[in-house]
Amino acid sequence: MTNLLRLVKLIYNIGMIINDLNDFQLIKYLLNKEYMLQKDLSDKLNEKTGKTTKPGNFSAKLKREYLTYRELRQICDILGYDLIIQKREKTT
């Protein structure tokens, strides 16, 4: 199954199950949904954190799947999303 097909199957009206997505796929999905470039997100993240990470380094960090939970929370805040952790329903 291709990544795009998997992504389409995971999207629901109320939310999104992200268990099967890597950092890069998740952030790219959110950026596309918000019509924002990765460079713009990197710039806003730098403003929020006071750091000076170059867009290329940020991109490499996403591709290496080296995003911290704190960075994910900050990115979600910038893009206007909440992180919700929900217990899975048991399957029989």
C-alpha positions in Angstrom: 0.0 0.0 0.0 1.4 3.4 -0.9 1.9 6.1 1.7 -0.6 8.3 0.1 -3.2 5.6 0.0 -2.5 4.8 3.7 -2.8 8.5 4.5 -6.2 8.8 2.7 -7.5 5.7 4.6 -6.5 7.2 7.9 -8.3 10.6 7.5 -11.7 10.9 9.2 -14.2 13.7 9.5 -13.5 14.3 13.2 -9.8 13.7 13.4 -6.9 11.7 12.2 -5.1 8.6 13.4 -1.4 9.3 13.2 0.0 6.0 14.5 1.2 4.8 11.1 2.7 8.2 10.0 6.2 9.2 10.5 7.2 12.8 11.6 7.8 14.0 8.0 4.4 12.6 6.7 2.5 14.1 9.6 4.0 17.6 9.4 3.7 17.7 5.5 0.0 16.7 5.8 -0.6 19.5 8.3 1.3 22.0 6.3 -0.6 21.1 3.1 -3.9 21.4 5.0 -2.9 24.9 6.3 -1.4 26.0 2.9 2.0 26.7 4.6 5.5 26.1 3.4 7.9 24.1 5.5 10.3 27.1 5.5 7.6 29.3 6.9 6.9 26.8 9.7 10.6 26.6 10.4 10.8 30.4 10.7 7.8 30.5 13.0 9.2 27.8 15.1 12.5 29.7 15.4 10.5 32.8 16.5 8.6 30.8 19.1 11.7 29.0 20.5 14.3 31.8 20.1 16.5 29.4 18.1 18.1 29.9 14.7 17.6 26.5 13.0 18.0 26.7 9.3 15.1 25.4 7.2 17.3 22.7 5.7 18.3 21.4 9.1 14.6 21.4 10.1 13.8 19.4 7.0 16.6 16.9 7.7 15.3 16.5 11.3 11.9 15.6 10.0 13.2 13.2 7.5 15.4 11.5 10.1 12.3 11.2 12.4 14.1 13.1 15.2 11.3 15.4 16.2 10.8 15.8 19.9 7.4 15.8 21.6 8.0 19.4 22.7 8.7 20.4 19.1 5.5 18.6 17.9 3.5 20.4 20.6 5.0 23.8 19.4 4.3 23.0 15.7 0.7 22.0 16.5 0.3 25.3 18.4 1.7 27.3 15.5 -0.6 25.5 13.1 -3.6 25.7 15.4 -4.0 22.0 16.3 -4.4 20.2 19.6 -2.7 16.9 20.4 -5.2 14.5 21.9 -4.2 11.2 23.3 -7.0 8.8 23.4 -7.2 5.2 24.6 -7.9 2.8 21.7 -11.0 0.8 21.7 -10.4 -2.9 22.2 -11.0 -5.0 19.1 -12.5 -8.5 19.5 
